[in-house]
Amino acid sequence: MPLSEENLMETINVADNSMYLLYLHDATDEHREAVQQIVKTHANGWSHHLPDVWIAGGHDHKYWANLIAPVLALSDAGLLVLKLPRDKGQRMFATRGKNPNRMLDWLWSTYHGKERPKPGLRLKVGGTSKPGD
């Protein structure tokens, strides 16, 4: 059952720097479009570079699950919401594939909260960079 507008508004905390990975499975294009609009409207920062995966900022895992649940009703599609580490120093990621620069720029600036290091450097625990292998 969807949350009432009043209950939904009680869960909002846009100053929250929590980040969540939203993953749809067995989704249709209509599901993806609806989730994209929800994320754009409700997230405090977001990224969407893979068809069924979003990184969304703010709120909590139940908020995202309850907000998206009506989109999935009466279908075989499902949703997984994972809370990503709050401590930006613990947020790690890797990308592979053709031209990941846009995703990397966003991940460094928004998700990790630091300027993207120069190529050939890797981030050391504690925030200093050293030459990569």
N, C-alpha and C positions, 0 to 999 in steps of 0.2 A: 504494500500500500504506500503510495507516495506521501511524503511529508506535507503537512499544511504549510502555507506561506509563512505563517507565524513561527512554526517550529523550525523551518528551514532557515529563516533569518537569524534565529538564536545561535545557530552553529557557525555563522560567518565570522571570521577574524582575518581581515585582509592584511593586517600588519604581521601575520604569522609568516615566517620564512620557511616553513615546512614545504617539502617537495614530494610529489607522489608520481609514481609510474602507473599509468592507466593502460591496460592491455585488453583489447577486445579479441574474442575468438569466435569463429564461425559467423563473422559479421558481414552484412551486406553493405553496398554503397550508401544506402539510406541510413543505416546505423552510423556509419563513419561520418557522414555529413551532419547528422544530428549531434553526435558527440563533439565534433569540431565546433559547432556553434555553442554548445554548453561550455566547453573549455574556454573559448574565446571570451564569453560573457562573464564567467565566474572566476577564472584563474587570476592569480596575482603573479603573472609571468607564466609562459608556457612554451613548449616546443613540440613540433609534430613533423618528424622527418621520415617516419616509417608508417605504412598504411594503417596499422592497427595499434600503434603505440603513441602515447602522449606523455610528456612530463608536464605536470601542472603544479603551480605553486599556490599555497594557502589552504586554509580550512583543515579538514581531517579526512581520514580514509572513509569513515561512514558517510560524511557529507558527499564525497564524490560518488560512492556506491549508490546512495539513495537518490541523488540527483540524476544519475544515468539510468537507473533501474527502469523507469517507465519507457525509455527508448527500446529496451530489450524485451519488454513484455510481449507475450504471445509469439516468441520466436525461439530458435535454438541457440541464439547468440549468448555469449557470456562475457563477464567482465572480471578482471583481476585488478585490484588496487594494492600497490605496495608503497609503504612509506619509505622514503629515501632518507639517508642520514641527515639529521638537523645540523650537526657540526660540519661546516663547509670544509674543514680540513680532512674530514673522513669521506668526502664525496669523490670517488674515483670513477673513471670511465675510460673506455677505449673505443675507437671507431675503426672500421676497415671499409674499403670499397672505393668507388670512383668519387672523387671530389667531395670529401667530407668537410671542407673548410667552413661552410656556413654553419653546420651543426657544431663543429668544434668551437667556433667563435662564440656561439650561444652558450654552449656547455661551460666554457671558461668564464665568460662574463656574468651569466645569470645563475647557473647551477653551482659552479665552484666559487664564484664571487671574486675571481682574480683575473688579472690581465693574462691573456694567452701567452705562454712562454715562447721564446724564439725556437724555431726548429732545431733539433739536436740537443735540446735541454729536456730534462725530466724533473718533475717536482719531487723534492725530498720532503719527508715528514718534517714539519716545522716551517715549511714554506719557502725554503731556499732552493734554488735551482743548481744543478750541476750537469756536466756533459753527460749525454745519454750513451748507451752502449751501441 
